[in-house]
Amino acid sequence: MIDHQPLDEFRMEYLRGDAADAAEYLRAALEEAAEFPAGVITAMSHVARARGGIEDLELTLNERAALANAIGRSLAHATPPFSTALLAA
């Protein structure tokens, strides 16, 4: 019988493993950002939970800027708006 591992657990182990894999995970989210803007926030959340941040990923300055821009665009189009969520908190 095959032993199955929950997806979240597998993802966390994968992202904890190699910094290059975690960086590529974020790059893939950036490539899909036009079609799935929330994916960048989701990917950043996964990497941050797994690695404690993105400092060790050796992302270029342009890649970091693209991540910040994609997150900003995603939050600007959130329903309800992110600013409303902050006010409600």
C-alpha positions in Angstrom: 0.0 0.0 0.0 1.3 3.5 -0.9 1.7 5.9 2.0 0.2 9.3 1.2 1.5 12.5 2.6 -0.8 15.6 2.9 -0.1 18.2 0.2 0.6 21.0 2.6 3.1 18.8 4.5 4.8 17.8 1.2 4.9 21.4 0.0 6.5 22.6 3.3 9.2 19.9 3.1 9.9 20.7 -0.5 10.2 24.5 0.1 12.3 24.0 3.2 14.7 21.8 1.3 16.6 23.8 -1.4 16.6 27.5 -1.6 16.8 27.3 -5.4 13.6 25.2 -5.5 11.8 27.8 -3.3 13.0 30.6 -5.6 11.7 28.7 -8.6 8.4 28.2 -6.9 8.0 32.0 -6.5 9.2 32.6 -10.1 6.5 30.2 -11.4 3.9 32.2 -9.3 5.1 35.4 -10.9 4.7 33.9 -14.4 1.1 33.1 -13.6 0.4 36.4 -11.9 -1.5 37.9 -14.8 -4.0 35.1 -14.8 -4.0 34.2 -11.1 -2.9 37.3 -9.1 -3.7 35.8 -5.7 -1.2 33.0 -6.5 1.7 35.3 -5.7 0.4 36.0 -2.2 -0.3 32.3 -1.7 3.2 31.3 -2.9 4.8 34.0 -0.7 2.8 32.7 2.2 4.0 29.1 1.6 7.6 30.1 1.3 7.5 32.4 4.3 6.0 29.6 6.5 8.4 27.0 5.2 11.6 29.1 5.3 10.8 32.1 7.5 11.3 34.6 4.7 12.8 35.0 1.2 16.2 36.5 2.2 18.2 33.3 1.4 16.6 32.7 -2.1 19.1 34.8 -4.1 16.3 36.5 -6.0 17.4 39.4 -8.2 16.4 43.0 -7.4 14.1 42.9 -10.4 12.5 39.6 -9.1 11.9 41.1 -5.7 10.4 44.2 -7.3 8.1 42.1 -9.5 7.0 40.1 -6.4 6.2 43.4 -4.6 4.3 44.7 -7.6 2.3 41.5 -8.1 1.3 41.5 -4.4 0.3 45.1 -4.6 -1.9 44.4 -7.7 -3.4 41.4 -6.1 -4.3 43.4 -2.9 -5.7 46.2 -5.0 -8.2 43.8 -6.7 -9.1 41.9 -3.5 -12.7 41.5 -2.6 -13.3 43.0 -0.1 -10.5 45.5 -0.6 -7.5 44.9 1.7 -8.0 48.3 3.3 -11.5 47.4 4.3 -10.2 44.2 5.9 -7.6 46.2 7.9 -10.3 48.5 9.1 -12.5 45.5 10.2 -9.6 43.9 12.2 
